[in-house]
Amino acid sequence: MSLTLTLPGRWLVFPLGADDASARLKRVARELAGTHDRQAPMRARLHQQLLAAHEQAVAGSAEQLHLGLMLTDEVPMPAAITVYPSIAVATTQETTPASVMDAFVPLLLRSEHEPAGGSAQAGRDDRVFTRPGRSVLRRARVVFAEPPQPDVLSIDYWQTVPGGNHVQLVHVSMADAVATELLTTLFDEIVFASRYPEPGALAQQLRG
């Protein structure tokens, strides 16, 4: 059951594990930062960020990697959206979105905090949204870096998959994000508008 994203502006669906990934990503960096000599440091930084996003997606056996190019003709969108395979929530056999999310959240928090000896507590900005047919846990944070590396807006969206006890991670990463609240709202709308195929459509596709 493949998730479909509707992305505003210009995005590149990047092939995961391509042998020439680094060269392709250099071309993307040139499109984003320009080709003038004075943009060389920015191109190099963008290339490293994009390459890191690709390597993380490959390491996590991701299903999709989308690289942002332009939000509008004049506004660049140097973001990466990675879609990972869904996973089963073993502590419940319920299939309603609320039940699946209620079972998943404690598992996620314990997996993050208890190995380090901490308590399983939600982050200040963690929030669960109820959407038609699904529940979505959003975990947004700014990852601060040492100069000259840029700070990164990082958002995890864990959403329930219709018809079962599974959740799926959609990860968003964007460096040099200034208007983080506006960007978070934009990515919220992208994830909320994402679609899984209808059961009938999937059955018809398999028969075809």
N, C-alpha and C positions, 0 to 999 in steps of 0.2 A: 504494500500500500504506500505509494510514493507521494510525498507532500509536494504540492505545487505552490510556489511563491509568485505573487504579482509584485514586481519591483518598479518603483517610479524612476524615471530618467533612463540612463544607459548603464547596463550591467553586463558583465561577461560571465557566462557559465564556464568555469575553468575545469579542464579535464584533470582528474586526480591521478597522480602517479605518472604523468607524462615524462618521457626521458628528457625532453627539452624544456622542462618547466622553468628553469632559471632564465633561459633566453626569452621565453614567452613573457615572463613577469618583468623582465627588463623593458620590453616593448610597452607593457602596460604602464610602468613607471614613467616612461618617456611621454606617453599620452597624457598622463595626469600632471606631470611637473613641467613639461616642455623640454625643448632640446637645446636651449641656450646654455653656454658654459656656466653662467652664474647659477643655474638651477642644478648643477651637478651634485652638490651635497644633498639636496632634497630628493633627487632621483635615486641616489644611492640608498638613502634612508628608506624611501618608499619600497625599493626593490627588496631590501632586507625584511621589511615588515610583511610584504606580500609573500615572500619566500617562507617566512616563519609561519604564516597562516596556512600555506599549502602543506608544509611539513607536519604541522599539528593535525590538519585534516587527514592526511595520509596515515599518520601514526594512530589516529583514533578510528580508522576504517570508516571515515565519513562517506555519506551517500552523495552529497552535493556540496560544491563550493562556488559561491557567487561573489564576484569582485566588482565593487562599485566603480564607475568611471565618472559620470556626470549626473548630478541631480537635475540641473537645467543646463542650457547652453553655456552659462557663465559661472555655474557653481559646481566645483568638483566634489566627488563623493568617494574619497579614498577609504572605503569600508569593505569588510569581508563578512559574509554570512555563510556559516557552515551548518549543514544539516546532518545529524548523526543518526544511526539506526535506532529504532525504538527498542526499549527494554521492558521486560515484564516486571511488574510490582508483585513480588512473591508473597507478600503478606496479606493479599486480598484476592478473592475470586470475583468480587463485585465488578461490574462493568460501567456503572454510572460515573460520569466525570468527577463529581464531588467525592464519591467513595474512593476512587482511584487516587485522587490528589490527596485526600486525607491520609491515606495509607503511605503515599510516597514521601511526603514532606518530612516526617520523622526519620525515615530511612536515609534521606539525603543529608539531613543535618547531622545525624550520628556518624555517617561515613566521613564527613568533613572534620568534625571536631573531636570525637572520642579517640581516634588513634593518636592524637597529640595531647591527650589528657584533659581536653577542655569539655565544657558542657555543650549540649546540643541546643543552641539558641539561634533563632532567626536573625538575619541582619536587619538593621534599621530600615532599609529601603526595600526589603523583600515584600512582595505583594502578590496575592492570588487574584486573578481576574476570572469572572464567569462569563463565558461567551456561548453563543448557541452551539450546543453539541459538544462542548469541551470546557476544561478548566486549564488555565495557563498560570504557571508560577514564573514571575519575573524577578530576576536577581541582577540588579544593575550596580556597577561600581566603577570608580575611576582608579586605574592601576598607576600609581605614581612611579616615575622612573628617574634615574640619575641623569642629569644633563651630560651630553647633548641629546640623549634619547628622549622622545616625547612621552608625555602621559597618554594613556590609552583608555578610552571608554570601552568597557567590557560588559556585555549583557548576556546572561543565560536565560533562555526561555524554555522551560520544561512544560510541555503541553500533553494532555491526555489524547490518546488515539481512539477514534470512535470504534465501538463494537468489541472492546476487550479491556484487559487490565494492564495496558501498556502506556508508557510515557515516551516522549521523544524530545531530544535536546536540539534547539536551534540557537547557535552561538553567534553573537554579533561582536565585532571588534573594529574600532575606529580610532586611529591615532590623531593627535592634535585636535581633538573635539572640543570646541569652545562652548557652544550653546548646548550643553549636555542635556538639559531638560527638554529642549525642543527636539533634539535628535532622538532621545529616548521615546518621546511621543511618536515620532515618525516610525521608528522601528516597531513600537507597539502596534501601530496600524498595519504594518507589513505582516507581522506575525498573526494578528487577529484576522486578517483577510486571507491567510493561507488556507488551502483546501486539500482535503483528502478525496480520492475518487469515491463516488457513490457506489454502494455494493452492487447495484444492477449494472452500472457502467463497467465495473471491474469484471463481473461475470461475463458480460458480453465481449469484453476484450480478450479474456481467456478462451472463450469459445471460438473467437476469430482466429 
